[in-house]
Structures are given as structure tokens and as C-alpha cells.
Amino acid sequence: MKTQTRVVVIGGGIAGCSTLYHLTQEGWSDVVLVERDELTSGTTWHSAAQVTNFGMTQTMVGLKSHSIALYKELSEDPDYPVNYHHGDGGIRLANTDAQMDGYRHFASIARGMGVDFEVIDAAECARRHPLISTENLIGGLWDPLDGDIDPGQLCQALARRARKAGAEIYRHTPVTGLTQHGDDSWTVHTDKGDIACEIVVNACGYRVNEVGAMMGVHHPVMSMEHQYFLTEPIAAIAEAGHRMPLLRCPISDFYCRQEKQGLLLGFYEQDCRTWGMDGIDPHFVNALCPDDLDRVTDVLEGAFARMPALMEAGIHSVVNGPITYTIDGAPLVGPIPGKRNAFCIIGLRAGLGEGGGHGWMLAQQIVRGEACYDSWGIDPRRFGPHSNVELTALKAIEDYQNEFRFHFPNEHRPAGRMARTTPLTPVLAAEGAEFHVVNGWERAEYFKPSPDFAVTHGFRFDESFDVVAAEVAAVQNAVGLSEVNGFNRFEITGADAQGFLDRMICGRLPRRPARVGLVYLLNQDGMLKSEATLANIPASSRGPDRIWYGSAAASELHDMDWLLQHRRADEDVQIRSLTNDQTILVLAGPKSRAVLSAVSRGDWSAEGFSWLSLRECFIGIAPATVMGVSFSGELAYEIHVPNASLYAAYSALRAAGVDHGMRLFGSAAAEAMRLEKGYLHWKSDILTEFDPYETGLARFVDLEKGDFIGRDALQARKAAGPARSLVTLEVEGTLAPAHPGASVMLPGDVVGTVTSGGWGHRVGKNLAYAFVRPDQGAPGTGLLVDIIGKMTPARVIPSGPYDPANTRVKA
Ligand SMILES: Cc1cc2nc3c(=O)[nH]c(=O)nc-3n(C[C@H](O)[C@H](O)[C@H](O)COP(=O)(O)OP(=O)(O)OC[C@H]3O[C@@H](n4cnc5c(N)ncnc54)[C@H](O)[C@@H]3O)c2cc1C
């Protein structure tokens, strides 16, 4: 066994084997995989191993396409052909119009990745899958490339190719401990001796947290018991003369594929069980949980009704095994939060279908620093410190129970709610707030006009339209108050703080005291990594000179990792998170100055406190830091308050607002208003796939200022010209917004992808942002957007159609 290598991948299921193989494809051959038993002896060996192309984001469709192409190639390798039923096709069924809208949207997303899904009616579903009844069925989504693969052969094939490229695999070698050294390298302790390495990868399936504990980390991954059975041969299958396509049924929570001349039927029962929460028997290897078909009776009845032929078929065998879930259903593939040189590929609940793609994305991140697609949707840092074992279990159960019922836009399910709140949460609830969740934080989306007000979730404009319009009108004409909790805030101090930040950002640092500026951080490839508001706070009785770094709530762990990773050992820079201690109240609208003046001493006139100023003050008796910034396009103030004083500040503002027609507003109104101003959202419009020029942020770049991360790469990109350009679209129609991921078309040709969309209530337009081919980016250009299956005419318009001269924010 080697005692020194570059990467040690721990775990020999599909996740580990795919990562190892792809590391060698990236050119790293001095890599090792250690497996405590035989390859595939965790979950992989007994997987139903269906391989689908379906995804709800372009990244997911793209990485699954990679799996399919790779598996096809492996199946055609004459030296070691893997048994792969490629292209049997598959149908996701639907019994509601809203689900059908969803499928149309997912087909629009897939088209942009070169994948052709088809939305078909009930009769066509039955024609393609002759065993199903059309009772209570509207139609479905057809994925032509669905199939299934032999999981053992697949892993052996990947291992074989990795070995050929120089990788080594040590079976029956359990990892027993991990030690990290001062230079961030690792020693991996095994029962066969130690291996020193630069980088470790946790690919341990349901044992993820045994290895996590060895590095002092808890991963938000929970195992669930999951069952399928195999039937005896079914005559109708042989009679059909073709293989049965895969089925996924959100109506009765089962899936199905052909196995020999019978069927494999898997269940997502409501009466489901977590597994291994209090520890896993070390001898659970190549093992299954006891069968428990009683638990799935309800699901089984639905499956029998959908496929009557099942009633005649005998059960050949039952499989019940652990399958891993995360908080939002997507896996954790990327850097481990708070650690250096440590990655994971865990929480895979569809690891056979996705594993080829996830290993590919992870190897790129390890070797190149970034994957070809923006990987935020699978980034392990997307969950904050609230994601403990209890919350993970609740969300895993909820997700399992809804396996095939995708989330609708703005749908936030009830399990594990109130994980992160502020003193205002119950106050806003009493005011009628409808909350949504951002990185665990409960944030008001809008305020219900009556206690029994509810929306019908779907892909079209819903009942909240008029409610949001009224909140926007209040902000536009009078004044609105909103809580923006969970906003990420780091306090950066030290003699080298300015120099450090100057190196991290691509533009000019706000250096004047008591001033605020918007800045962008790039990766080494010159692509957009983060967006931050930097505020220079002069020394005062509240502290020394300091810089506040504010960024999106979701970026908490991501941005901290990125900053710490680039702080040099000899730099005097301290970074402290205030995210859990401070909350923002946004006061916005033409009368916001009057309200602020009523509760806070000092000169708040346009001359006394100009746009982008900062002041430490009091709101009533609450200490606060006020910034003159606006995300709405109206005169506005961000009021940063310690949580202990939040209620005092809120009460003072509410009382002063009475005379000025103040109304509470939520994030839905803020979202609508920012679209009218051309303002961007991190990880909606600000992605690692695009540079600042492509994203319309050239004014935030200063290539002449000296070195910064990504400068050389950005300069080269600038010389080459943009591959895509972010534009604002005015979309025709009032039926539905353009949803993120939707394809932008010219007849027969995909020319772009929507990143954000919604109604601009002040301009009275259906607006969207999209990255399009630069030759289609000029204002006035006519395009089509595939919105839930309708080719909807759209026109490129100048960014920020509301108050383009920006007079209102500076009023
Ligand atoms: C019943 C069932 C049906 C499924 N059907 C499908 C399907 O149709 N399609 C699909 O895509 N997915 C399906 N899945 C999910 C899929 O099987 C899993 O996502 C996938 O197998 C997970 O692979 P993995 O490599 O992450 O984990 P595992 O296969 O569990 O591999 C982890 C490996 O790590 C090793 N390990 C653990 N601890 C250590 C240690 N300390 N030292 C060294 N090695 C260690 C283990 O021995 C194990 O071999 C199904 C799952 C189940 C249970």
C-alpha cells in the first residue's frame, strides 16, 4: 500500500469509483481509493440502478447527461462491456395541470442542455407503456434516454479504467481516523497503516457521518429504509415486444422498471423510517434491512390500480436497503464547509443515475477549483449551522414522502420550520406574514390580507399577485418596512484588512470612511464567485475601524470559506461572523426619510446623509447602523440592528410610520422591484459560468488597479469577447412568469436561458433576465421564451426600466 499520495477517496460505491475515475481523467493519476470491504458493498450493490436524464436545473440535467454518455461508452467497451439498458425511455406521470406545467418547464430547461423531453397526454402514456391504466391520469413527461444499468459492473468498469490510468484501490481497508496537519495536508489512518495525502474525499454513503466525525464534522445526511420488489415474469411484457419504459408515479408514490420478463417496483411510503440515526452495526456489509411490505400497502394499492397486471404477478424477492437523503433532496458534492483540502460526495439518493456526473463535477472542482457548470445546487456549503441531525431527519422524511412531487416555485414545505428566527418572527406572524425559508431563516414573503388567505402553488401567476402589487404600491407611493433576516455579515478588522479585500475583489474598494460600495469577487478563472456590500465603519464607541462584508443569506459558509482560504498567514486580518447577531430592517419609499427622521436624531436630509452613506445612530433607543442603499429603486435605508434591540427598533419605526401610510412588505415585493431596477441575485443571475462583463457588471471591474484574484484570466476573457450576455426581457402575456432555466429561443434554435423572472408592478411588465448569445442581446431584439410549453414572444429592453435615471433612490 502507498504511504503517500495526492488524493485519498474513502468509499468504493458509485460515488467513490466515479470520483477516482474522473480524477484520472483530469490528469491526476497519483490517487488512491480505500474501501472498508468490497467495492459496492454499501448501498450500491442492491440499487434498482435506474438512470434518468430528468433534472429541475440545467446543472442537474447536464451532469446526468454526462452519466448517460459515459455509461453508454462503458457498455460498448469490448474489453469489459457493462450491462446497460440505454434508452428504454421513461415516463413521469401527472394527474394535475400544475404538474403538467412543471413538466413543460422542465422540458424547457432540458432543451437548453440539448436534451429533448416530450410532454405527452394520458393515451400516449398508455401507448408507450402498455401495462398502465389511464384512470385519473392527465399525461406525463417522456424522457427518451432513461434506462438501467448493472451497478456492480459499472463500478468495476470505472475502477478498472482508473487503475489502468495509475490509480490504486485498496479493498478491505477501513479508514479508522483522519489527522490534518498545519500545512492542510492529511494523514489517513487505516487498519493497514497510514497514507499521507494532500486531499481527502468522503464518499462513504450511509457511513458518511462516521468518517465526518473523524474530522470533527457533521454532514446533514440521513439514511432512510427504502424497498422494492421484483416480480415473477408477466405475460403482457413478453407480448408487448419491446422493453417497458421506466415509470415514476407522483400520484401513488412508486417507480417501476422492467427486470428480465418481470417488473421491479419501488415504493415511497408515507409510513417511512429513518435508518442508522443512532449508529450503524459495523458488520452491516453487503446487507439489507428486514423486508416490511406491510408498511407499503397504501402505495401498493395505487400501483396495482395503475398496473392491473401486477395483481396476477407473484413476488420473486424483496430488497430493503438504506438510501441517503439531505435537507433539500440534492446531494452534497464539493468542498466540506470549514475544512481545507477536504471534499465530499455524499447524500446521493439517485447515485447510480447521477453518480457519473457527480464524480465528474467533483473531480473538476478538486483539480481545477471549479466545475464546468455552476455547482451551487449541490454545494455542501448551502446549508448553515442549523442543519443538525434532527432537522435533517425531518426534512429527509418529508422529501422521501414526496419523492416524485417536485417543489413548485415559492413552495416551502412544513417540516423542520422555524429553524432560524429573530425576535420579530412571531410579531410578523401576527401581522399575517407568509414565511419562506432562506438558509433556514424564516423570512416574510408577503403579508396575507386575511388569515385564511392561501395560494395555489404552480407555475402561473397566483393569488398573491394583487397582494404583492399592493405592497409594491405602498413602497412606491409612501413607505414600506421589511425585515431582511439572515443576511450574511462578516466584520473584517486588522491592519491588512483593506489590502486583503482589495486583492479579493475585481473593482474599487470603498476607502472613504462611512461609505458603502457594491463589489464582486472572482475565482481564478475570472468568473463570478460572490457579490458583497462593503461598508467602512470608522472607529467609534462601538468598536475600532472595521469593514462590514454583507452578502446573501445563503452565502454564509461559502463566502467565509473563500475569504479564509485566501487570507495569507502573514496578513493581519480577522474575520468574525455577525450573521446570527444582527438583522436588517429595510425602510423604503419616498416617505422613508420622514419616518427615519422621526425616530432618529441627526440630519437625514439628502445633503446630510447622501446615497451610499453610513451612520451609527439610534432608532428610538435601539443602537443601529444605517446605510443609504436601495434594492427597490426607491429612496431607502438599510437599518442594521443587534437582535436584542430589534423589536425596539421595529416598534419605533412602526409607530412613526402610522402618519405616513407605512405598510409591511415582504421578499416577493422586493424581488419584483429589483427586477425593474436591473439588480441581480447571487446564484440566480450571478454564476460561476459567467464573468462580470457577460453579466453586465463591467462598471464594477477595474483591471488597472493592480493584481486581484482572477485578473489575468479576466483580461484574457475580455480580449476574447463574451460567450453570453445578460439581458432584460419584456415578455408578452400575463399567464405566467418566465421561470429560471427556461430556454430562450429563435425559431428552432436555443439562444439563451432565463435566470430570473417576475412581474414588474411599477412598470406593468412581465420581466425576465436571461443570458443570451451576444448577437441576440441588443435592445429591441425579438426572441421567444419557452414558458411552460408556450413559445412566448419577448423583446430585449434596456436593463432597469424603472426610473432609469436613478433619481428616486437619491431623492
Ligand atoms: C433500494 C434502493 C433502490 C435504489 N434505486 C436507485 C435507482 O434506481 N437509481 C439510482 O440512481 N439510485 C438508486 N438508489 C440509490 C443509489 O443506490 C445510491 O445513491 C448509491 O448507491 C449511493 O452510492 P454511494 O457510493 O454514495 O454509497 P455506497 O454504495 O454505500 O458506498 C459507500 C462505500 O463507502 C464504504 N465505506 C464506508 N465507511 C468507510 C470507511 N470508514 N473506510 C473505507 N470505506 C468506507 C462502504 O463500505 C461503501 O462501500 C437506490 C437505493 C436503494 C437503497
The ligand as a Gaussian input file, in Angstrom:
#p B3LYP/6-31G(d) Opt

LIG

0 1
 C      -33.490000       0.049000      -2.623000
 C      -32.735000       1.106000      -3.348000
 C      -33.011000       1.377000      -4.678000
 C      -32.316000       2.374000      -5.336000
 N      -32.581000       2.624000      -6.648000
 C      -31.894000       3.570000      -7.320000
 C      -32.119000       3.794000      -8.693000
 O      -32.977000       3.183000      -9.302000
 N      -31.376000       4.727000      -9.337000
 C      -30.426000       5.438000      -8.683000
 O      -29.780000       6.286000      -9.305000
 N      -30.197000       5.259000      -7.367000
 C      -30.901000       4.341000      -6.667000
 N      -30.670000       4.137000      -5.360000
 C      -29.687000       4.984000      -4.683000
 C      -28.279000       4.564000      -5.018000
 O      -28.170000       3.188000      -4.917000
 C      -27.330000       5.264000      -4.078000
 O      -27.493000       6.655000      -4.243000
 C      -25.881000       4.908000      -4.367000
 O      -25.679000       3.539000      -4.430000
 C      -25.006000       5.507000      -3.281000
 O      -23.677000       5.224000      -3.587000
 P      -22.501000       5.714000      -2.634000
 O      -21.243000       5.391000      -3.315000
 O      -22.763000       7.106000      -2.236000
 O      -22.683000       4.851000      -1.303000
 P      -22.349000       3.324000      -1.019000
 O      -22.720000       2.454000      -2.150000
 O      -22.981000       2.992000       0.276000
 O      -20.797000       3.307000      -0.917000
 C      -20.091000       3.808000       0.206000
 C      -18.894000       2.955000       0.423000
 O      -18.090000       3.519000       1.454000
 C      -17.505000       2.469000       2.190000
 N      -17.074000       2.966000       3.489000
 C      -17.860000       3.436000       4.496000
 N      -17.111000       3.767000       5.550000
 C      -15.817000       3.509000       5.218000
 C      -14.588000       3.632000       5.905000
 N      -14.524000       4.069000       7.165000
 N      -13.454000       3.278000       5.253000
 C      -13.477000       2.826000       3.987000
 N      -14.639000       2.651000       3.307000
 C      -15.784000       3.018000       3.909000
 C      -18.647000       1.471000       2.281000
 O      -18.192000       0.178000       2.594000
 C      -19.270000       1.553000       0.912000
 O      -18.757000       0.605000       0.014000
 C      -31.348000       3.121000      -4.656000
 C      -31.075000       2.860000      -3.319000
 C      -31.765000       1.857000      -2.667000
 C      -31.467000       1.594000      -1.238000

